[in-house]
Each structure stands twice: as structure tokens, then as C-alpha cells.
């Protein structure tokens, strides 16, 4: 059997298992989901499941890690750009492209520690930028500022995702950018 055919089957299997767990997470938390339920919904036998994943937590962790790496790559690319608008647009587009996962992350069954991990991706870069813009602002105040801003950004994104992603990703990025620019004005006055 050709390598290409195997890769396609593996991709398909992982795709249907991913969709099955996400569908189940809409109804209940991860600790209430069984491999049997996932396999039944995905129409995949348990042996196939176990050839790719250790358990339900491993499947979810791999899905989250893939998403995390996409966001992290967008941040890493943006480190070489002066304008944060590109980072926002890229990140919001990634969220849009992974809306099925993000709807789960922001639901009552979402993984809050994973959201915190995502929030902290841009922390160091943001704090360095703010430190150069607000010379008289202490590191402690910058840390509080980051908490404040990141909570607001997450709130905007969460509201957008939960309400059905009606606005274009670029529109959400511009809203966040406008709010961020307002904060820069505050930093410059300090």
C-alpha cells in the first residue's frame, strides 16, 4: 500500500476522532467522555483509536497542542514585525479557522488552564513593548496591565465566538487594536 494512501487514511481517522470528541464536549466535560463513545460517534474501532491516542485526554491534548502551536507560530512571526495588527489578524483568523474547538474552549466544559496558556504566549513581547513606551511604569504595574488587557481581549474573543463569529476576523482584530491604541495613549501620559 502506498505511503500517500496511508497518510490520507490516518488524516481522515484523526479528523473524525477530533470531530467526535468536540461534538461530545458540547454536551459534557472530558472526564465524562469515554473512548467507546468517541469511537461510536466517529465510526472507528477502538483499536484504531488506541493506535493514535492513549486515551480521551491524550486526544484532546493533541488537539489543543496543534491549536497552541498555530497561535505560537503567529506570535513568533509577529515578533519580527513592528505592527501588532498583523499578529492580531493572524491570531483571530486562526481562532476563526478553529471555531469548533474555540466554541468548546470558551464553553462551560472548556479547559481554563489551556486558555491561560494561550494568553501567556504574547506576555513577554507585550510587556517589553509597553516598558519602552511607558518609561515610568513599574514591572509590577505592567504585569497588572497585561492581565487587564489580556482578560479584555479574551472577553472580546469569547463573546465573538459564543455569538457565532458573525463579524469578520479582521473586524475583531481592528476592534482590539483600537482598544490597545487607547491604552498606549494612557501609557504615554504616565
Rosetta blueprint (number, residue, H / E / L):
1 X L
2 X L
3 X H
4 X H
5 X H
6 X H
7 X H
8 X H
9 X H
10 X H
11 X H
12 X H
13 X H
14 X H
15 X H
16 X H
17 X H
18 X H
19 X H
20 X H
21 X H
22 X H
23 X H
24 X H
25 X H
26 X L
27 X L
28 X L
29 X L
30 X H
31 X H
32 X H
33 X L
34 X L
35 X H
36 X H
37 X H
38 X H
39 X H
40 X H
41 X H
42 X H
43 X L
44 X L
45 X L
46 X H
47 X H
48 X H
49 X H
50 X H
51 X H
52 X H
53 X L
54 X L
55 X L
56 X H
57 X H
58 X H
59 X H
60 X H
61 X H
62 X H
63 X H
64 X H
65 X H
66 X H
67 X H
68 X H
69 X H
70 X H
71 X H
72 X H
73 X H
74 X H
75 X H
76 X H
77 X H
78 X H
79 X L
80 X L
81 X L
82 X L
83 X L
84 X L
85 X H
86 X H
87 X H
88 X H
89 X H
90 X H
91 X H
92 X H
93 X H
94 X H
95 X H
96 X H
97 X H
98 X L
99 X H
100 X H
101 X H
102 X H
103 X H
104 X H
105 X H
106 X L
107 X L
108 X L
109 X L
110 X L
111 X L
112 X H
113 X H
114 X H
115 X H
116 X H
117 X H
118 X H
119 X H
120 X H
121 X H
122 X H
123 X H
124 X H
125 X H
126 X H
127 X H
128 X H
129 X H
130 X H
131 X H
132 X H
133 X H
134 X L
135 X L
136 X L
137 X L
138 X L
139 X H
140 X H
141 X H
142 X H
143 X H
144 X H
145 X H
146 X H
147 X H
148 X H
149 X H
150 X H
151 X H
152 X H
153 X H
154 X H
155 X H
156 X H
157 X H
158 X H
159 X H
160 X H
161 X H
162 X H
163 X L
164 X L
165 X L
166 X L
167 X L
168 X L
169 X H
170 X H
171 X H
172 X H
173 X H
174 X H
175 X H
176 X H
177 X H
178 X H
179 X H
180 X H
181 X H
182 X H
183 X H
184 X H
185 X H
186 X H
187 X H
188 X H
189 X H
190 X L
